Amino acid sequence: MDSKILFGKILQRFADRKVAKVSGYNEFGDLKETDSQVYVSREGGQDTPVPFTKILLGIEVYQNDPDLYDLGPSALRDFGITHVTSPAWSMLHLLEKEEHQKPIKERSS
């Protein structure tokens, strides 16, 4: 599925649920959205902007290597998702692993 469609699904689920939470990890709350980022509240920390570009990059990472979905947030650091690693990772997990996967036709091209 197109990464922009998946991105829209993530933002919609975050807005609907008001939180992004993966069991065993911190919770991030939905504060507000602008044209280029979403602001999240951090459990025990400062509110943080998460650029849309980082979420889109994470979607592409998971589409190219679905096994990374099963790893923790630190796996995204190798792809330039830093400073907002945990909130971006939690937001990416609002979709199931299968939702991130490209159809077989797209993977072979």
Backbone atoms as SQL, in Angstrom:
CREATE TABLE atoms (id INTEGER PRIMARY KEY, chain TEXT, resi INTEGER, resn TEXT, atom TEXT, x REAL, y REAL, z REAL);
INSERT INTO atoms VALUES
  (1, 'A', 1, 'MET', 'N', 0.853, -1.180, 0.000),
  (2, 'A', 1, 'MET', 'CA', 0.000, 0.000, 0.000),
  (3, 'A', 1, 'MET', 'C', 0.896, 1.239, 0.000),
  (4, 'A', 2, 'ASP', 'N', 0.440, 2.273, -0.633),
  (5, 'A', 2, 'ASP', 'CA', 1.181, 3.525, -0.720),
  (6, 'A', 2, 'ASP', 'C', 1.493, 4.065, 0.675),
  (7, 'A', 3, 'SER', 'N', 2.717, 4.546, 0.861),
  (8, 'A', 3, 'SER', 'CA', 3.143, 5.033, 2.173),
  (9, 'A', 3, 'SER', 'C', 2.306, 6.222, 2.654),
  (10, 'A', 4, 'LYS', 'N', 1.807, 7.039, 1.747),
  (11, 'A', 4, 'LYS', 'CA', 0.994, 8.196, 2.161),
  (12, 'A', 4, 'LYS', 'C', -0.377, 7.748, 2.679),
  (13, 'A', 5, 'ILE', 'N', -0.897, 6.669, 2.134),
  (14, 'A', 5, 'ILE', 'CA', -2.163, 6.126, 2.639),
  (15, 'A', 5, 'ILE', 'C', -1.946, 5.561, 4.035),
  (16, 'A', 6, 'LEU', 'N', -0.854, 4.831, 4.221),
  (17, 'A', 6, 'LEU', 'CA', -0.533, 4.300, 5.546),
  (18, 'A', 6, 'LEU', 'C', -0.304, 5.427, 6.544),
  (19, 'A', 7, 'PHE', 'N', 0.361, 6.474, 6.104),
  (20, 'A', 7, 'PHE', 'CA', 0.598, 7.645, 6.942),
  (21, 'A', 7, 'PHE', 'C', -0.741, 8.237, 7.407),
  (22, 'A', 8, 'GLY', 'N', -1.673, 8.378, 6.486),
  (23, 'A', 8, 'GLY', 'CA', -3.001, 8.894, 6.839),
  (24, 'A', 8, 'GLY', 'C', -3.704, 8.003, 7.842),
  (25, 'A', 9, 'LYS', 'N', -3.573, 6.694, 7.680),
  (26, 'A', 9, 'LYS', 'CA', -4.181, 5.750, 8.629),
  (27, 'A', 9, 'LYS', 'C', -3.580, 5.902, 10.019),
  (28, 'A', 10, 'ILE', 'N', -2.264, 6.071, 10.073),
  (29, 'A', 10, 'ILE', 'CA', -1.592, 6.247, 11.372),
  (30, 'A', 10, 'ILE', 'C', -2.099, 7.507, 12.056),
  (31, 'A', 11, 'LEU', 'N', -2.118, 8.613, 11.324),
  (32, 'A', 11, 'LEU', 'CA', -2.587, 9.869, 11.930),
  (33, 'A', 11, 'LEU', 'C', -4.036, 9.770, 12.380),
  (34, 'A', 12, 'GLN', 'N', -4.870, 9.095, 11.590),
  (35, 'A', 12, 'GLN', 'CA', -6.278, 8.953, 11.957),
  (36, 'A', 12, 'GLN', 'C', -6.430, 8.099, 13.216),
  (37, 'A', 13, 'ARG', 'N', -5.713, 7.004, 13.291),
  (38, 'A', 13, 'ARG', 'CA', -5.785, 6.142, 14.487),
  (39, 'A', 13, 'ARG', 'C', -5.271, 6.865, 15.714),
  (40, 'A', 14, 'PHE', 'N', -4.198, 7.648, 15.538),
  (41, 'A', 14, 'PHE', 'CA', -3.660, 8.407, 16.661),
  (42, 'A', 14, 'PHE', 'C', -4.677, 9.435, 17.144),
  (43, 'A', 15, 'ALA', 'N', -5.313, 10.119, 16.222),
  (44, 'A', 15, 'ALA', 'CA', -6.333, 11.104, 16.581),
  (45, 'A', 15, 'ALA', 'C', -7.537, 10.436, 17.249),
  (46, 'A', 16, 'ASP', 'N', -7.928, 9.270, 16.739),
  (47, 'A', 16, 'ASP', 'CA', -9.083, 8.561, 17.307),
  (48, 'A', 16, 'ASP', 'C', -8.796, 8.011, 18.698),
  (49, 'A', 17, 'ARG', 'N', -7.631, 7.427, 18.875),
  (50, 'A', 17, 'ARG', 'CA', -7.278, 6.773, 20.148),
  (51, 'A', 17, 'ARG', 'C', -6.713, 7.738, 21.171),
  (52, 'A', 18, 'LYS', 'N', -6.172, 8.843, 20.716),
  (53, 'A', 18, 'LYS', 'CA', -5.556, 9.881, 21.554),
  (54, 'A', 18, 'LYS', 'C', -4.233, 9.454, 22.177),
  (55, 'A', 19, 'VAL', 'N', -3.818, 8.208, 21.982),
  (56, 'A', 19, 'VAL', 'CA', -2.527, 7.738, 22.492),
  (57, 'A', 19, 'VAL', 'C', -1.911, 6.733, 21.520),
  (58, 'A', 20, 'ALA', 'N', -0.592, 6.644, 21.588),
  (59, 'A', 20, 'ALA', 'CA', 0.154, 5.569, 20.923),
  (60, 'A', 20, 'ALA', 'C', 0.892, 4.850, 22.038),
  (61, 'A', 21, 'LYS', 'N', 0.594, 3.583, 22.217),
  (62, 'A', 21, 'LYS', 'CA', 1.173, 2.817, 23.327),
  (63, 'A', 21, 'LYS', 'C', 1.428, 1.397, 22.868),
  (64, 'A', 22, 'VAL', 'N', 2.668, 0.961, 23.029),
  (65, 'A', 22, 'VAL', 'CA', 3.046, -0.426, 22.796),
  (66, 'A', 22, 'VAL', 'C', 3.303, -1.026, 24.165),
  (67, 'A', 23, 'SER', 'N', 2.742, -2.175, 24.427),
  (68, 'A', 23, 'SER', 'CA', 2.878, -2.827, 25.728),
  (69, 'A', 23, 'SER', 'C', 4.348, -2.918, 26.146),
  (70, 'A', 24, 'GLY', 'N', 4.620, -2.490, 27.371),
  (71, 'A', 24, 'GLY', 'CA', 5.981, -2.528, 27.894),
  (72, 'A', 24, 'GLY', 'C', 6.790, -1.275, 27.614),
  (73, 'A', 25, 'TYR', 'N', 6.224, -0.330, 26.877),
  (74, 'A', 25, 'TYR', 'CA', 6.908, 0.912, 26.527),
  (75, 'A', 25, 'TYR', 'C', 6.074, 2.105, 26.968),
  (76, 'A', 26, 'ASN', 'N', 6.683, 3.278, 26.944),
  (77, 'A', 26, 'ASN', 'CA', 5.979, 4.495, 27.349),
  (78, 'A', 26, 'ASN', 'C', 4.825, 4.827, 26.410),
  (79, 'A', 27, 'GLU', 'N', 3.883, 5.592, 26.960),
  (80, 'A', 27, 'GLU', 'CA', 2.711, 6.052, 26.212),
  (81, 'A', 27, 'GLU', 'C', 2.960, 7.471, 25.712),
  (82, 'A', 28, 'PHE', 'N', 2.438, 7.758, 24.516),
  (83, 'A', 28, 'PHE', 'CA', 2.546, 9.089, 23.931),
  (84, 'A', 28, 'PHE', 'C', 1.151, 9.570, 23.586),
  (85, 'A', 29, 'GLY', 'N', 0.811, 10.764, 24.056),
  (86, 'A', 29, 'GLY', 'CA', -0.510, 11.312, 23.824),
  (87, 'A', 29, 'GLY', 'C', -0.535, 12.271, 22.651),
  (88, 'A', 30, 'ASP', 'N', -1.680, 12.356, 22.008),
  (89, 'A', 30, 'ASP', 'CA', -1.892, 13.241, 20.870),
  (90, 'A', 30, 'ASP', 'C', -2.261, 14.620, 21.386),
  (91, 'A', 31, 'LEU', 'N', -1.399, 15.608, 21.137),
  (92, 'A', 31, 'LEU', 'CA', -1.675, 16.973, 21.589),
  (93, 'A', 31, 'LEU', 'C', -2.259, 17.838, 20.482),
  (94, 'A', 32, 'LYS', 'N', -1.548, 17.924, 19.373),
  (95, 'A', 32, 'LYS', 'CA', -2.043, 18.702, 18.235),
  (96, 'A', 32, 'LYS', 'C', -1.253, 18.323, 16.999),
  (97, 'A', 33, 'GLU', 'N', -1.806, 18.713, 15.854),
  (98, 'A', 33, 'GLU', 'CA', -1.186, 18.424, 14.566),
  (99, 'A', 33, 'GLU', 'C', -1.068, 19.725, 13.790),
  (100, 'A', 34, 'THR', 'N', 0.062, 19.894, 13.101),
  (101, 'A', 34, 'THR', 'CA', 0.252, 21.045, 12.215),
  (102, 'A', 34, 'THR', 'C', 0.394, 20.517, 10.785),
  (103, 'A', 35, 'ASP', 'N', 0.830, 21.365, 9.874),
  (104, 'A', 35, 'ASP', 'CA', 1.021, 20.944, 8.485),
  (105, 'A', 35, 'ASP', 'C', 2.204, 19.998, 8.303),
  (106, 'A', 36, 'SER', 'N', 3.121, 19.980, 9.280),
  (107, 'A', 36, 'SER', 'CA', 4.346, 19.205, 9.077),
  (108, 'A', 36, 'SER', 'C', 4.736, 18.285, 10.224),
  (109, 'A', 37, 'GLN', 'N', 3.985, 18.325, 11.319),
  (110, 'A', 37, 'GLN', 'CA', 4.333, 17.490, 12.463),
  (111, 'A', 37, 'GLN', 'C', 3.145, 17.313, 13.400),
  (112, 'A', 38, 'VAL', 'N', 3.304, 16.326, 14.262),
  (113, 'A', 38, 'VAL', 'CA', 2.314, 16.098, 15.306),
  (114, 'A', 38, 'VAL', 'C', 3.037, 16.261, 16.645),
  (115, 'A', 39, 'TYR', 'N', 2.395, 16.935, 17.572),
  (116, 'A', 39, 'TYR', 'CA', 2.975, 17.123, 18.895),
  (117, 'A', 39, 'TYR', 'C', 2.426, 16.046, 19.819),
  (118, 'A', 40, 'VAL', 'N', 3.350, 15.398, 20.535),
  (119, 'A', 40, 'VAL', 'CA', 2.955, 14.334, 21.450),
  (120, 'A', 40, 'VAL', 'C', 3.378, 14.687, 22.862),
  (121, 'A', 41, 'SER', 'N', 2.594, 14.211, 23.808),
  (122, 'A', 41, 'SER', 'CA', 3.000, 14.304, 25.206),
  (123, 'A', 41, 'SER', 'C', 3.781, 13.034, 25.521),
  (124, 'A', 42, 'ARG', 'N', 4.821, 13.195, 26.308),
  (125, 'A', 42, 'ARG', 'CA', 5.651, 12.055, 26.708),
  (126, 'A', 42, 'ARG', 'C', 5.337, 11.703, 28.157),
  (127, 'A', 43, 'GLU', 'N', 5.216, 10.439, 28.414),
  (128, 'A', 43, 'GLU', 'CA', 5.019, 9.952, 29.772),
  (129, 'A', 43, 'GLU', 'C', 6.279, 10.310, 30.568),
  (130, 'A', 44, 'GLY', 'N', 6.154, 11.249, 31.490),
  (131, 'A', 44, 'GLY', 'CA', 7.291, 11.647, 32.311),
  (132, 'A', 44, 'GLY', 'C', 8.318, 12.486, 31.585),
  (133, 'A', 45, 'GLY', 'N', 7.926, 13.199, 30.533),
  (134, 'A', 45, 'GLY', 'CA', 8.889, 14.015, 29.795),
  (135, 'A', 45, 'GLY', 'C', 8.231, 15.220, 29.160),
  (136, 'A', 46, 'GLN', 'N', 8.993, 15.932, 28.352),
  (137, 'A', 46, 'GLN', 'CA', 8.492, 17.141, 27.705),
  (138, 'A', 46, 'GLN', 'C', 7.712, 16.812, 26.441),
  (139, 'A', 47, 'ASP', 'N', 6.738, 17.662, 26.137),
  (140, 'A', 47, 'ASP', 'CA', 5.998, 17.528, 24.883),
  (141, 'A', 47, 'ASP', 'C', 6.997, 17.637, 23.722),
  (142, 'A', 48, 'THR', 'N', 6.752, 16.861, 22.682),
  (143, 'A', 48, 'THR', 'CA', 7.725, 16.726, 21.603),
  (144, 'A', 48, 'THR', 'C', 7.044, 16.771, 20.243),
  (145, 'A', 49, 'PRO', 'N', 7.597, 17.548, 19.293),
  (146, 'A', 49, 'PRO', 'CA', 7.082, 17.488, 17.923),
  (147, 'A', 49, 'PRO', 'C', 7.704, 16.293, 17.190),
  (148, 'A', 50, 'VAL', 'N', 6.875, 15.559, 16.467),
  (149, 'A', 50, 'VAL', 'CA', 7.343, 14.443, 15.644),
  (150, 'A', 50, 'VAL', 'C', 7.075, 14.832, 14.184),
  (151, 'A', 51, 'PRO', 'N', 8.140, 15.111, 13.423),
  (152, 'A', 51, 'PRO', 'CA', 7.957, 15.504, 12.024),
  (153, 'A', 51, 'PRO', 'C', 7.313, 14.388, 11.205),
  (154, 'A', 52, 'PHE', 'N', 6.419, 14.769, 10.318),
  (155, 'A', 52, 'PHE', 'CA', 5.773, 13.796, 9.437),
  (156, 'A', 52, 'PHE', 'C', 6.816, 13.035, 8.619),
  (157, 'A', 53, 'THR', 'N', 7.918, 13.707, 8.281),
  (158, 'A', 53, 'THR', 'CA', 8.951, 13.050, 7.483),
  (159, 'A', 53, 'THR', 'C', 9.512, 11.828, 8.204),
  (160, 'A', 54, 'LYS', 'N', 9.590, 11.865, 9.522),
  (161, 'A', 54, 'LYS', 'CA', 10.119, 10.729, 10.289),
  (162, 'A', 54, 'LYS', 'C', 9.132, 9.563, 10.268),
  (163, 'A', 55, 'ILE', 'N', 7.852, 9.856, 10.327),
  (164, 'A', 55, 'ILE', 'CA', 6.841, 8.790, 10.282),
  (165, 'A', 55, 'ILE', 'C', 6.827, 8.158, 8.892),
  (166, 'A', 56, 'LEU', 'N', 6.880, 8.989, 7.862),
  (167, 'A', 56, 'LEU', 'CA', 6.925, 8.466, 6.489),
  (168, 'A', 56, 'LEU', 'C', 8.179, 7.625, 6.254),
  (169, 'A', 57, 'LEU', 'N', 9.303, 8.061, 6.798),
  (170, 'A', 57, 'LEU', 'CA', 10.534, 7.285, 6.677),
  (171, 'A', 57, 'LEU', 'C', 10.375, 5.929, 7.374),
  (172, 'A', 58, 'GLY', 'N', 9.776, 5.930, 8.551),
  (173, 'A', 58, 'GLY', 'CA', 9.546, 4.676, 9.275),
  (174, 'A', 58, 'GLY', 'C', 8.657, 3.719, 8.495),
  (175, 'A', 59, 'ILE', 'N', 7.647, 4.240, 7.842),
  (176, 'A', 59, 'ILE', 'CA', 6.770, 3.402, 7.008),
  (177, 'A', 59, 'ILE', 'C', 7.595, 2.753, 5.904),
  (178, 'A', 60, 'GLU', 'N', 8.423, 3.534, 5.244),
  (179, 'A', 60, 'GLU', 'CA', 9.259, 2.999, 4.170),
  (180, 'A', 60, 'GLU', 'C', 10.238, 1.945, 4.686),
  (181, 'A', 61, 'VAL', 'N', 10.802, 2.192, 5.864),
  (182, 'A', 61, 'VAL', 'CA', 11.718, 1.222, 6.469),
  (183, 'A', 61, 'VAL', 'C', 11.004, -0.105, 6.687),
  (184, 'A', 62, 'TYR', 'N', 9.806, -0.060, 7.269),
  (185, 'A', 62, 'TYR', 'CA', 9.057, -1.292, 7.532),
  (186, 'A', 62, 'TYR', 'C', 8.595, -1.967, 6.244),
  (187, 'A', 63, 'GLN', 'N', 8.300, -1.183, 5.213),
  (188, 'A', 63, 'GLN', 'CA', 7.910, -1.784, 3.942),
  (189, 'A', 63, 'GLN', 'C', 9.083, -2.519, 3.303),
  (190, 'A', 64, 'ASN', 'N', 10.277, -1.978, 3.453),
  (191, 'A', 64, 'ASN', 'CA', 11.461, -2.591, 2.851),
  (192, 'A', 64, 'ASN', 'C', 12.031, -3.734, 3.684),
  (193, 'A', 65, 'ASP', 'N', 11.802, -3.700, 4.998),
  (194, 'A', 65, 'ASP', 'CA', 12.300, -4.764, 5.873),
  (195, 'A', 65, 'ASP', 'C', 11.280, -5.007, 6.986),
  (196, 'A', 66, 'PRO', 'N', 10.223, -5.780, 6.701),
  (197, 'A', 66, 'PRO', 'CA', 9.152, -6.000, 7.667),
  (198, 'A', 66, 'PRO', 'C', 9.617, -6.593, 9.000),
  (199, 'A', 67, 'ASP', 'N', 10.731, -7.298, 9.017),
  (200, 'A', 67, 'ASP', 'CA', 11.208, -7.897, 10.270),
  (201, 'A', 67, 'ASP', 'C', 11.615, -6.847, 11.298),
  (202, 'A', 68, 'LEU', 'N', 11.943, -5.641, 10.859),
  (203, 'A', 68, 'LEU', 'CA', 12.299, -4.570, 11.794),
  (204, 'A', 68, 'LEU', 'C', 11.113, -4.168, 12.670),
  (205, 'A', 69, 'TYR', 'N', 9.913, -4.430, 12.221),
  (206, 'A', 69, 'TYR', 'CA', 8.708, -4.094, 12.982),
  (207, 'A', 69, 'TYR', 'C', 8.742, -4.776, 14.350),
  (208, 'A', 70, 'ASP', 'N', 9.301, -5.983, 14.398),
  (209, 'A', 70, 'ASP', 'CA', 9.314, -6.775, 15.630),
  (210, 'A', 70, 'ASP', 'C', 10.416, -6.367, 16.605),
  (211, 'A', 71, 'LEU', 'N', 11.291, -5.468, 16.182),
  (212, 'A', 71, 'LEU', 'CA', 12.372, -5.003, 17.045),
  (213, 'A', 71, 'LEU', 'C', 11.930, -3.746, 17.795),
  (214, 'A', 72, 'GLY', 'N', 12.684, -3.349, 18.770),
  (215, 'A', 72, 'GLY', 'CA', 12.357, -2.164, 19.551),
  (216, 'A', 72, 'GLY', 'C', 12.642, -0.877, 18.810),
  (217, 'A', 73, 'PRO', 'N', 12.360, 0.250, 19.469),
  (218, 'A', 73, 'PRO', 'CA', 12.526, 1.559, 18.837),
  (219, 'A', 73, 'PRO', 'C', 13.945, 1.842, 18.348),
  (220, 'A', 74, 'SER', 'N', 14.935, 1.305, 19.019),
  (221, 'A', 74, 'SER', 'CA', 16.316, 1.624, 18.652),
  (222, 'A', 74, 'SER', 'C', 16.664, 1.153, 17.239),
  (223, 'A', 75, 'ALA', 'N', 15.938, 0.189, 16.686),
  (224, 'A', 75, 'ALA', 'CA', 16.202, -0.285, 15.324),
  (225, 'A', 75, 'ALA', 'C', 16.006, 0.827, 14.301),
  (226, 'A', 76, 'LEU', 'N', 15.187, 1.818, 14.610),
  (227, 'A', 76, 'LEU', 'CA', 14.928, 2.913, 13.667),
  (228, 'A', 76, 'LEU', 'C', 16.066, 3.936, 13.632),
  (229, 'A', 77, 'ARG', 'N', 16.908, 3.926, 14.639),
  (230, 'A', 77, 'ARG', 'CA', 18.002, 4.912, 14.691),
  (231, 'A', 77, 'ARG', 'C', 18.971, 4.750, 13.527),
  (232, 'A', 78, 'ASP', 'N', 19.166, 3.512, 13.091),
  (233, 'A', 78, 'ASP', 'CA', 20.073, 3.263, 11.965),
  (234, 'A', 78, 'ASP', 'C', 19.579, 3.908, 10.676),
  (235, 'A', 79, 'PHE', 'N', 18.320, 4.352, 10.654),
  (236, 'A', 79, 'PHE', 'CA', 17.723, 4.939, 9.458),
  (237, 'A', 79, 'PHE', 'C', 17.486, 6.437, 9.612),
  (238, 'A', 80, 'GLY', 'N', 18.104, 7.028, 10.640),
  (239, 'A', 80, 'GLY', 'CA', 18.022, 8.471, 10.817),
  (240, 'A', 80, 'GLY', 'C', 16.826, 8.944, 11.625),
  (241, 'A', 81, 'ILE', 'N', 16.132, 8.024, 12.270),
  (242, 'A', 81, 'ILE', 'CA', 15.021, 8.434, 13.131),
  (243, 'A', 81, 'ILE', 'C', 15.576, 8.500, 14.553),
  (244, 'A', 82, 'THR', 'N', 16.007, 9.702, 14.913),
  (245, 'A', 82, 'THR', 'CA', 16.606, 9.926, 16.229),
  (246, 'A', 82, 'THR', 'C', 15.841, 11.041, 16.938),
  (247, 'A', 83, 'HIS', 'N', 16.068, 11.188, 18.192),
  (248, 'A', 83, 'HIS', 'CA', 15.439, 12.192, 19.059),
  (249, 'A', 83, 'HIS', 'C', 13.945, 11.915, 19.272),
  (250, 'A', 84, 'VAL', 'N', 13.260, 11.445, 18.240),
  (251, 'A', 84, 'VAL', 'CA', 11.831, 11.121, 18.356),
  (252, 'A', 84, 'VAL', 'C', 11.608, 9.622, 18.095),
  (253, 'A', 85, 'THR', 'N', 12.651, 8.839, 18.343),
  (254, 'A', 85, 'THR', 'CA', 12.606, 7.424, 18.014),
  (255, 'A', 85, 'THR', 'C', 11.420, 6.723, 18.663),
  (256, 'A', 86, 'SER', 'N', 11.264, 6.863, 19.974),
  (257, 'A', 86, 'SER', 'CA', 10.196, 6.140, 20.671),
  (258, 'A', 86, 'SER', 'C', 8.792, 6.585, 20.272),
  (259, 'A', 87, 'PRO', 'N', 8.506, 7.907, 20.203),
  (260, 'A', 87, 'PRO', 'CA', 7.150, 8.275, 19.779),
  (261, 'A', 87, 'PRO', 'C', 6.858, 7.885, 18.331),
  (262, 'A', 88, 'ALA', 'N', 7.833, 8.035, 17.442),
  (263, 'A', 88, 'ALA', 'CA', 7.616, 7.636, 16.045),
  (264, 'A', 88, 'ALA', 'C', 7.365, 6.132, 15.971),
  (265, 'A', 89, 'TRP', 'N', 8.155, 5.350, 16.682),
  (266, 'A', 89, 'TRP', 'CA', 8.007, 3.896, 16.703),
  (267, 'A', 89, 'TRP', 'C', 6.628, 3.505, 17.240),
  (268, 'A', 90, 'SER', 'N', 6.208, 4.140, 18.308),
  (269, 'A', 90, 'SER', 'CA', 4.886, 3.840, 18.875),
  (270, 'A', 90, 'SER', 'C', 3.774, 4.183, 17.893),
  (271, 'A', 91, 'MET', 'N', 3.921, 5.303, 17.199),
  (272, 'A', 91, 'MET', 'CA', 2.910, 5.685, 16.209),
  (273, 'A', 91, 'MET', 'C', 2.898, 4.697, 15.038),
  (274, 'A', 92, 'LEU', 'N', 4.068, 4.254, 14.594),
  (275, 'A', 92, 'LEU', 'CA', 4.129, 3.270, 13.512),
  (276, 'A', 92, 'LEU', 'C', 3.450, 1.967, 13.917),
  (277, 'A', 93, 'HIS', 'N', 3.446, 1.674, 15.206),
  (278, 'A', 93, 'HIS', 'CA', 2.817, 0.445, 15.702),
  (279, 'A', 93, 'HIS', 'C', 1.302, 0.587, 15.904),
  (280, 'A', 94, 'LEU', 'N', 0.750, 1.717, 15.503),
  (281, 'A', 94, 'LEU', 'CA', -0.711, 1.829, 15.454),
  (282, 'A', 94, 'LEU', 'C', -1.259, 1.000, 14.292),
  (283, 'A', 95, 'LEU', 'N', -0.379, 0.639, 13.362),
  (284, 'A', 95, 'LEU', 'CA', -0.723, -0.284, 12.282),
  (285, 'A', 95, 'LEU', 'C', -0.121, -1.640, 12.614),
  (286, 'A', 96, 'GLU', 'N', -0.759, -2.678, 12.180),
  (287, 'A', 96, 'GLU', 'CA', -0.218, -4.023, 12.346),
  (288, 'A', 96, 'GLU', 'C', 0.914, -4.233, 11.349),
  (289, 'A', 97, 'LYS', 'N', 1.775, -5.171, 11.635),
  (290, 'A', 97, 'LYS', 'CA', 2.916, -5.472, 10.764),
  (291, 'A', 97, 'LYS', 'C', 2.454, -5.722, 9.327),
  (292, 'A', 98, 'GLU', 'N', 1.392, -6.474, 9.163),
  (293, 'A', 98, 'GLU', 'CA', 0.893, -6.822, 7.832),
  (294, 'A', 98, 'GLU', 'C', 0.433, -5.596, 7.048),
  (295, 'A', 99, 'GLU', 'N', -0.034, -4.590, 7.744),
  (296, 'A', 99, 'GLU', 'CA', -0.490, -3.378, 7.060),
  (297, 'A', 99, 'GLU', 'C', 0.676, -2.618, 6.428),
  (298, 'A', 100, 'HIS', 'N', 1.858, -2.738, 7.011),
  (299, 'A', 100, 'HIS', 'CA', 3.040, -2.059, 6.489),
  (300, 'A', 100, 'HIS', 'C', 3.610, -2.758, 5.264),
  (301, 'A', 101, 'GLN', 'N', 3.357, -4.039, 5.123),
  (302, 'A', 101, 'GLN', 'CA', 3.995, -4.808, 4.063),
  (303, 'A', 101, 'GLN', 'C', 3.470, -4.425, 2.688),
  (304, 'A', 102, 'LYS', 'N', 4.408, -4.328, 1.755),
  (305, 'A', 102, 'LYS', 'CA', 4.045, -4.069, 0.360),
  (306, 'A', 102, 'LYS', 'C', 3.454, -5.337, -0.229),
  (307, 'A', 103, 'PRO', 'N', 2.530, -5.206, -1.172),
  (308, 'A', 103, 'PRO', 'CA', 2.072, -6.403, -1.889),
  (309, 'A', 103, 'PRO', 'C', 3.257, -7.068, -2.565),
  (310, 'A', 104, 'ILE', 'N', 3.183, -8.355, -2.769),
  (311, 'A', 104, 'ILE', 'CA', 4.297, -9.133, -3.343),
  (312, 'A', 104, 'ILE', 'C', 4.763, -8.534, -4.665),
  (313, 'A', 105, 'LYS', 'N', 3.846, -8.064, -5.512),
  (314, 'A', 105, 'LYS', 'CA', 4.208, -7.452, -6.799),
  (315, 'A', 105, 'LYS', 'C', 5.161, -6.278, -6.608),
  (316, 'A', 106, 'GLU', 'N', 4.863, -5.422, -5.632),
  (317, 'A', 106, 'GLU', 'CA', 5.692, -4.228, -5.400),
  (318, 'A', 106, 'GLU', 'C', 7.048, -4.585, -4.811),
  (319, 'A', 107, 'ARG', 'N', 7.137, -5.652, -3.996),
  (320, 'A', 107, 'ARG', 'CA', 8.381, -6.021, -3.351),
  (321, 'A', 107, 'ARG', 'C', 9.422, -6.506, -4.342),
  (322, 'A', 108, 'SER', 'N', 8.992, -7.133, -5.412),
  (323, 'A', 108, 'SER', 'CA', 9.949, -7.703, -6.358),
  (324, 'A', 108, 'SER', 'C', 10.464, -6.690, -7.376),
  (325, 'A', 109, 'SER', 'N', 9.899, -5.506, -7.411),
  (326, 'A', 109, 'SER', 'CA', 10.371, -4.514, -8.400),
  (327, 'A', 109, 'SER', 'C', 11.463, -3.635, -7.865);
